């Protein structure tokens, strides 16, 4: 939400009045704590019909409905009358219910699927969940309880149990909530400690998750016992029992199967966006919507990527000449977006005029989360109903289910070192609630400085989406406004993000299948690491499985306390390697350096050449692979047309890279690039490939499908050659560069490096810093 000071003073009073209706004083459910609670009593009746079971306890009635072998719904109606205020808004239609069995064990009923057993103890009624192998998942420490306007579940807390989720919790979330109280609801606080875009879902390291099916505000207290309270006199929750070694990811997958998988953004939506008001902007003087094209020219002239522009982001800011503005932006390789202050009733004509991004705001927040979720879905559908494009929306306040229709954005903030600090844990923590696209403005919309802008933009280039916002600060805030050295540094990271789009886009596709976004807390990938859940990992995150990002959030050129988990980690800029688990102090991070590490075994697909826009790519443009060989590893590249919805009908392609190398020390390296499987409009039938292999030493021979490739003696000779290889000993500890002539994409090929003697860059401290990110100069 964008707001002037005047608006905040007026709207906040009105909005807080709405909060009194939907959240109660303080926005939470804790006010009911002083009222004596009633706890459910002994079971007085039992019945079932297929996978649905009913248990009476006097006047109260509980209902258990199995959705799948691992997912079920538990409801309690204190008066025996079940209600469902959320209806079909949040939970999507599911498949066929599983086969279930039940047994009366004397002191309890056991309700079973092939994967879990839910025990319903009779005196008093209490529930406990067990896996098929007999291990306990969770157990109530007492029965469900209620007051006149709240219901609470109390669960025993495991000795080492950790908790995550609750949606976007500003300043926290990527480390454990254990021992903390977390609020879920609108509080109109977009700074540290606020909880915009919160979600009534939490995830336990014990391998389960809970979603409260409601629009009511919730309070989770992860003390002993754990208490989960919703401000309504009804209990309605879904439970997910995770499977396998990646139980947390499986739980996120089950939750997003229930409430909707994250949407697949258009590729331009994953380029940085620019938002401003170009009509009646009191901060900038009278301007017109066509003036947005002058700002777009600034991106072009400064050779900076920019995928879209929101041309009326401001209270009281309208628009004019939409079709002409859209045409002008298209000529500059950008899409047009609009802010929906005036509602959604005009979206059809706006989309037909060229709108492809919808930022949601006041007109639909109205009477609470239901209208917010409806607005997200309606705006998304409005784009799709009136064009062949994918829906793409931004929301400052949302709820469970919004991950299927939009980006969740953390609100209005002021750029500062403190702003950077608390934003770092916010977005990776949101991933634990199935939110794949969460972000904040570069350097806020107020305040800021050239230094904080650079530092904030650096790390946000490792989020899938972000935008820069203008119009409310004292001066314009585009990435080219601050002069040198800031403009060059910003350009460098914008282009690094652009070159990494094949990697990020592949993870976006993965999120549509698994529910797990690219930006991840260490605890998700390293659940057995005791430090991953603690403050030792709070100010860092993973982008995919391969990049560890540790932003600088103080006015300093040294970064301390970088925790690297188990594995080999290579400094992206110097090639120095570290063996985890370890903590790195004294890391040299001048203003142009983001502390960034790559995991051993990584194979990262990239677009080489330092392009400004995805539209600069042609069907026969080269594809690059940046490889850190160690053991056996693989990566599956996903490609489609990037814009239309044809991928939903199967029009996309995947191509897998498989790497085999020694775990350490000398040995051969092979890279097999599989055939590209699938078809879509614009797919390359052939293309050249480029590789950077971080081996730490020169191979004796490089082969392509068994044929020796020519070794080139200098970087200039390599650049001129159509095919061959070059060992650059001065690049990041020693990098083998390989390029191929154009090759058919429907055929696989194998690259082999013989007798490398220091695979994995195993020369600690070796290498020199480079000025061009890997992949851009290939």
N, C-alpha and C positions, 0 to 999 in steps of 0.2 A: 504494500500500500504506500502511495506517495502522499505526503501531506505537508502543507505549509503550516507555520506556527499558528496562524489564525484558525485553520481547519481543525488542528488538534484540540484547541481549546473548546471549539463548538461541538465537534463530532464525538470527542471522548465522553462528554456528559451524556449524549444520546446513547452512545454505544454501551456505556456502563449501565444505563438503565436496562438495556437488553440483557446484559450479563446478569443482572439481578434476577431476571426471569429464568435464564438458562443455566446459570452457574451458582446462583445464590451468593451471599456476601463472601468476598474473598475468592470467588471463582472455583471453589472446591467443595468436597463433600464433608470436610472435617467438622462443620458446624453441628452436625448431628451427633458428635461424639459425646456431648453432655447429656443427651437423652438416653434413658435406659433402653437397652436393646433386647429384643426377643430372639431367642435361639430356637431353631427348629427342634421339635420333640421326637418321640419314638415313632417308628413306622407303624401305621395302622392299616395299611392296605397296599397291595401290589397287583399290577396288571401289565400286560404288554400286548402289542400288536406289531409283529415283524420286528424291525430294528428300533422301535419306539417303546420305552418303558415308563410307567407311571408309578410313583410311590407316594402314598398319602401319609401325612403326619398330623393327625387331627384335621383342622381346617386347612392347613397348608398342603400344597401338593408340589412335588418335584417331577420333572420330566427329563428323560435322557433319550436323545435321538442320535443314532450313529450315522455319520455322513460317509465315512470310509473306514477301512480297517484301523487307521491311526487317528481319526478325527471324529469327535462327537460334540454334541451340544447339551449343556446342562442348564435347565431353567428351574426357577422356584417362584411360585405364586403364593405369597402368604395368605391370601384370601381364597386360594383355589382357582382363580380365574386368570388364565394366561393372556398376556397382551404382547404386542410386538410393534412398538412405535416406529422402529426403523424399517419395518416391512421388507420390501425388495430393494431398498436403496443401496445397501452396502453389500450384503451377501448375494453372490451370484448363484444361479441355478447350478446344482451339482449333478454328478452322474448317479448311477444306480447305487442305492444303499447296500452295504455289505451284509453278508449272512452273519447272524449273531446267535449265540446260545446263552442260556441262563441256568443258574443252579441256586438252590436254597441251601446254604451251608450252616443253617442254624442261627448263628449270630449275625449273619449277613447274607445278602444276595450277591451273586457274582454275575456280571453281564460281560460276555466275552465276544471278541472278534478273533481273527487269526493272529492279530498283533498285540492286542492289549486286553486286560481284564479290569473293569471298573468294579470295585467293591462298594456296596451300599450297606453300611452297618446299620443295624436296626434300632439300637437303644443307646443313645439317641441316633437319629439319622446323620451319618457322616459318610463322606466319600473318600476313597483312596484309589489311585491308579497304579497298575502294575503292568509290566511287559509280559509277553508270553513266556519268557524264561524265568519269571518269578521275581525279577528285580523291581523294586519300588520306584515309581516315577515321582509321585507326589502324594501327600496325604493331608487331609484337613486336621488341624489341631483341635477344632471344635466344629459343630454344625454351622450351617449358614445362618446368619442373623440379620435382623432388620429393625429399623425404627420407622417412624411415619413417613420419612422421605429419603431413606438410604438403605442399601443392602451391602453386606460385607461377607467375604470369604476369608477364612484364616487358614493358612497352610504352614505346616512345620518347615523350618528352614534347615537345609543341609549344612554340615559343618564347614564345607568349602564352597557352598553354592553361590554362584554369581548371577546377577540379573541385568538385563539390557532391554532396550526398547522404549516404549512410551512416545514414539515419534520424534519430532524435532524438539530437543531440549537444549536451548541455547547455552553454550559453555560446558556441556557435559554430554554423556551418552556413549562415547567410544570406550570408556572404562566402566567398571561395574557400578550399578546402583545399590549394591549391598550396603545396608545400614543407613540408607537415605530415604527420604520421603519425596515422591515425584507426583506432580500435579498434571492432570490431563484435562485441558479445557481452554477456552479463550481467556486470556488475562490482559491482552492489549499491551503486553510488554515484549518488545522486540530486541531487547538488549540482553546482556548476560543474566542468566537466571530465568528469563522468560521461556514460554513454551508455545510458540506459534506452530501451526501444523502438527499439533500433538495427536497421538493415536492411542486408543484404548487397547493396546496390545503390549505384552511383555514376553520376554524370552529368558529361559533359565539354562544355566550351564548343565543342569541335570538332564537336559535333552527334551524339554517340553516348552510349549508356549500357550498363552491364554489370550483370547480376544473377547472383550466385553462388547456384546452386540447391542449398542445403545448410542444415542446422541448425548446422553447425560454426561456431565463432567465426572471424572474419576480421581481418586487419590490412592496411590500405591505406596505402602510403607514397607520397605524391604528390611524390616527389623526381625526379631524372633518373638512371635511368629510373624510371617508375612501376611499383611492384611491388604486386601484389594476391595475398595469401596466405590460404589457408584451412587450418585445422588438421585435415586429413584427407588420406589418400593416394589421392585421386581428384580429378580436375578436372571441374567441371560448371558451365558458365556460359552465360547467354543474352545476346545482343548485339542492340542496337536502333540502327538508323541513322535519325536524325531527318530529316524532310522540311521544306522550305520555310523561310520567314523565322523561324518560331517552332519551330525544330528542338528546342529544349529541351522545350517543351510537348509536342511530338509524341513525344519519347522517353518522357516521363512517361506519355503516353497509351498507348504500346505496352507499357510495363512493367506498367501497371495493367490492360491488356487481358489480359496473361499471368497476373497474380497476383490480379486482382480490382479492379474500380473501387470507389472509396469509396462507402459506403452513404449512403442518404438519411435523415437523422435526422428524427424527428418535430419539429414546430415547438416543442413544449414543451421538447424537449431543447436547443434553441438559446436558450431563456431561461436565466437563471442558476439553478443548483441549490444546495441547502444540504445538507450532510452532517454527521451527528452520531450519537452513541450515546445512546439513550433507555432504557437498561436496564443496571443494574449498572455505571455509569460512575464509576470511582474519582475522577476529576477533578471531578465535579459532585455527587457524592452519589447516593443511590438515586433513580432516576426510573423512569418507566414509558413505554412506547412511545406511549401516548396523550398524553403531555406534549409530543410533537412538534407537536401541534395548537396549543399555546400559542405556540410559536415561529412557526408559520405565521401565527397571528394578528398577530404583530409585523410581518410583511411587509404584511399587509392594512391594519393600523392606520397604518402609516407610508407607505402608498401606494407600495410598492416592488414591482416585478416579481419573481416567483420561479416557475419552472416545475415544479420537482420537489424532493422531499426524500428523502434517503437516511436512513432512520430507525434504522439500527443500525450505523453506521460506527465500529467499534472492536473491538479484540481482546477476546474474551470477552463481547461484547455480543450478546445474543439479541434476541428480539422477542416480542410478544404482541398479541392483539387486532388482527391485520392487517386484516381486513375493515373493522373499525370505523375504524381509522386511515386506510385508503384512502378510505373514504366521507367522513370529515372533511376530508381534504386536497382531495378533489374539490369539496367545498362551498366551499373557499377557492381554487379554480381551480388546483390543483396535482396532480401525480402522485406516486405512492409508489415509492421505490426501496429495494433491499436490497443489502447487502454479502454476498458468498458465502463467508464464513469456514467455514461448515458444509458447503460443497460445493454441487453442482448437482442432487443427487438429489431435492430438494424443490421444484425451480423450477416444476413444473407446478401444484402446489397454491398456491404463492406468487403466481404470475401470476393464477390464478383468483381469488385474494383481492384483486388489484388492483396487484400489482407491475408496473411498466413500465420500470424502470431496474435494471440489474444491474452492480454494481461487483465486479470480479474480484480475487481475492487468494490468500492462502496455500494454500488447499485445492487449487488447481489448478496453481500454479507448479511444485510437485513436482519432477519429473525433467527440467526444461529446457523449451526453446522449443516443442517439439512439443506438450507438454501445455498450455502457455500458449495456443498457437494453437487447439488443440482446445477449450479452455475458453471462449475468445472466441466461437467458432462455436456451441458447445453452448448457452451462455447466450443468445446472440442468437436461436437457433432455438427455445429454450425459451419465450421471450416470444411469438414468432410462432406457435408450435404451439398455444398455449393462450389466444390472444386475437386480436383483429383489428388489434392495434397493430404498429408496426414495432419490430424488435429494436433495443435501445439499451444498449450496454455501455461500461464504462470499464475500462482496463487499465493497470497500472503497468509491466509488462514484456510485450513482444510481439515480433513478427517480421514478415517479409514476408507479406502476405496478411491481416494483421489490419485493414488499412484497410477491408476489406469488411464488417467486423462490429463495429467499435467505435471509441471515442475513445481516443487514446493520451495518457496523463497522465504528467507528469515526476517524480512521486514526492513523498516527504515532505521539506519544506523549512521553514526558519524565515524569517519575514517580516523584511526589512531592505532598506536601499538596495542592498546588494550583490545580494540576491536579485532585485530588479527588474532590475538591470543585466544579469545574465547570462541572465535568462529572455528578454529582448527578441530576441536573435538565434536563440533555440532553435526557436521554432515556425515562423517563416517558412522557416528552413533545412529543417525537416522536410517542408515541402511539396515540396521538390525530390526527395523519395523517395516521392511519391504518397500521403502521409499528409495528409488534408484536415482532420482534426480533432485537433489537439494543443493541450494546455493545461496549466496549473498552478493550484493553489489561490490564491485571492485572499489576499495577505499571508501565505502559508504556513499551516502548521497549528500552528507554534510561534511564539513571539516576536511581532514586529510592533509597530506603534504606530498611533495615529490617522492620522498623516501618511502613513506607508508604505502603510497600508490604502487611503487615498484615491488615492494615486498609482498603486498597483498595479491597483486596480479600474478606474481611468480607461482605461488602455490595453487592459486585457483585455476591455473592452466592444467592442473592435474585433477580437476573436477570435470565431469562430462559436459556440464553447461554452466555458463555464468554470463553476466552482462555488466557493462559500465553504465552508470546513471549520471545524468546531468540535470541542470535546471533548478536545483535547490541549494547547491553550494555557492560560495562567493564567486567562483569563476568556473569556466568550463573544465570538464574532467575527462575528456577523451585521452587515450594513452599517448597521443602525440603532442599534448599541450605544454608539457613541462620543459621542453628543450633537452639538450644533451647534458649528461650522459643518459638521462632517463628514457628518452625516446628510443634510443638504440637498444637499451636493455629490454624495454617493453616489447619492441618488435621481435627481439630474439625469442622471448618466451611465447608470444602469440604464434610465431611460426613453428616453434617446437610443438605447441598444442596442435596446430594444423597438421604437422607431419605425423603426429601420433593418432590421428583420427581413425585409421584402419584398426588400430589396437582398441581404442575406446569404443568404436562402432561395433566391433565384434563382441565386446562386453555388454553393449546395449542390447544386442540380439540375445545374448545369454540370459540377460535379466528377464526377457519376455518368456523364457522357458523356466527359469529357476526362481525368479523373484528377487535375486540377489544383485544389487547394484555394483558398479565398478569400485566405488570408494568404500573402503572397508576398515574397521578397527582391527588391530593386531589380534585381538581376542577371537575374531571369527576364523582367521586362518591358523592361529596357533593356540587352540583352546587348552592345551596342556601346559602352556608356558605360564607359570604363576605371576610373572611380571606383566603379562599382556593385559590383565584386568585392572592394573593399578595405575597410579599417576606416573609411573616410569614410562608409560606409552601414551600418555594423555595428549601430548602436543605433537603427534605424528600420526600418519595413517598410511594405508596401502592403496594404490590405484591398480586394480586387478591383483593378481598374485605376485607380480613381478617388480613393481616400483614401490619403494618406501620413501615417503616424503616427510621431511622434518623442517617445517617452515621456520624462518627467523621471525620472532615476534617481539624483539626488543631493538633499540637503536644501538646496534653492535655489529661488529664484523666477525664475531666468534659465536659458534653455537655449541652449547654444552648439553649433556644429558640425552644424546641420541641413542635410543635403545634399539639394537639390532637383534632379532630373534635367531633361532637356530638356522644354520645354513651359511653359505658363502655370499657375501654382499660386496658388490663392486661400486665404488664411487663413480657416478656417471660421468663426471668431468675429468677426473685424473687417472682412473683405472686402478687406483689403490684398492686392495681387497681387505676385507675384515671377516673373521670367522666368528659367527654368533653361536651362543648368546654373548653379547658384550655391550657395554655402554661406551659411547664415543664422546669424549669431552675435548674442548679446544679445537673443534672443527673450524677451519678457516672459511669464512663465508662473507667475502666482500659483497658490496651491494649487488653485483651482477651474478652472484652465485646462490642458488637455492640448494641447500643440502638434499641430495638425491642419490639413492642407492638402487642398484638392480640386483635381483636375486640370481644366484648361480643356476643355470639351466634355462634362463629366459630366452624366448624367441619372440621378438617384437616386430610385427609388420608395420611398415611406415611408408609414407609418401615422401620420396626424396626431392630435393631441389629447392626447398624454401619457398613453396608456393603461397600465394595470398588467399586463394579461394579454392574450394573443392571443384569449382567450375573450370579451374585451370587444368584439371586432370582430363586427359583424353583416353579413349579406349585402349590405346597402345602405349600409354605412359608407363614408365618403369615402376616396379614394386620393389621395395627394399625390405630386407630382414636384418635386424640388429640382434646378434646371437651371442650369448654368454655360455659357451658349451660346458656342461658338467653333467655326467651321467646320461640317463635317458630322459628326454623331455619332449614336449610337443605343444603346438598351438594351432587352433583352427581359426583361420581367417573367414570372416563373413562379409559378403558383398551383395548389394542390390542396387537399384537405381537411385537410392538415396532420397527420393522425393515423394513418389506416389505410394499407393497402398497395394500395389501388385504383389509385394512380398507376402502379403497375407494369403494369396492364392498360390504360393509356392514358387513365385518367380524370384529366386535368389540363388546364390552359389556359395559353396564353402570350399576352402582349399587348406589342406593340413600340412604343416611343417613338422617333421620328426627328426630329432637330433640325437645322435649317439656319440658319446665322448667318455673318456675315463672320468672317474669320480675325482681324481687328482693326479698330478704328475704327468709324465710323458705318455703319448699315445696318439692314435689316429682319431680323427673327427669326421663324421659323415652327416650330411644334411640332405634329407629326402623331401622334396617338395612334391606333394601329390597332385594328381590331376584335379582341376577345378570342376566340382560336381554341381550341376544345376545350370539354369539359364535365366537371364533377365535382359530387358532391353538395354542396350549399350554395353553389354558385357564384352570384355576384351577376348578376342579369339587367340591373340598372341600378344606377348609383351616381353621386354627385357627384364632381367632381375639384377639386383645389386645386393651384396652381402657385406656386413662388417662382422667379423668373428674375433672376439676378444680372447685370444689364445696366450698372449704374453711371449710368444716366440714365433719365428718363421717356420712354416712347414717345409719339408724337403720337396714336396710336390703337391700340386692342386689339380684334381681331375674333375671332369664333368662327364658323367655317364661313361667312365672308363677311359676317356681321352684326356691327355695332358693339356692343361691350359697354359698359355704363355705367361712366364713371369716377367713383369715390367719393372724397370729399375728405378723409376722415379714417380712421384705423384703426377707430374705433368704428363708423363708418358701414359700413365694409367687413365688420366682424364681424356686423353685423345683416342685411346684404343676403343674398339668396338667390343672387345672381349679380352679377358685376362685377369691377372691378379697382381697385387702389390702388397708387400709387408711394410707397414709404416711403424717403425720402432719408436718414433717420437709421439705417437698418438695414444694417449691413455694406457700406457704400460705395454703397448705393442698390439696392433690390430691388423689382421689380414683383411684386405679389401678385395672383393671378387665381383666382377661384372660379367654378365652373359649377353650374347646377342639375343634378339627377340626369339621367344620360344612359344610353341603352341600351349595354350592353357589347358587343353583337354588331355595332355600327356604329362606324366610324372617325369622327374629327373632327379639325379643324385649328384651332389657335390661332395668331394672327398678331400680331406687334408691329411697328408701322411706325415707321421713323426713330429708332431708338435711337442715341444718339451716342457711347456709350462701352461698347460690348459687351465683355463679359469682365471688367467691373469695373476698367477700366484707369485707376484713379485711385489711384496708389500712396499708401499711408498713410491713405486716406480711410476713413471709417466709424468707428463706435463699437462697443465690445464689447457683446454681448447676453447676457442672463441665461437665455434659453430657446433651446435648440438648434433650428436650422431644421427646419421640418416639424411640430413639436409644437403650435404654436399656430395652424396653418392652419385 
